[in-house]
């Protein structure tokens, strides 16, 4: 079954701005269908954009992840623990504490950005 050709509608800049404002987060095509067909129109979930503060927090988490080698370092530590060759000196202990603190911060920041309360 082929889809019919797209429908085109010319609007002034003012009309398009008004239409976009009325549609809100809903795609414009979906909004038009919902108005024209009312009860018959398919129901679409609106797209939710995260607030700017959440985007900044998520960007900070990603930046911190990019600056660290925690995953690789933890993998190497686990390997040596499994082999029984790990010597925990003060430098390694400090690195482990720093890694744990960073992971804890990332967890809290991600939960906050996602709106999950502890």
PyMOL commands that set and color helices and strands:
alter all, ss='L'
color gray80, all
select helices_A, chain A and resi 13-23+28-40+52-67+70-83+90-113
alter helices_A, ss='H'
color red, helices_A
deselect
rebuild
show_as cartoon
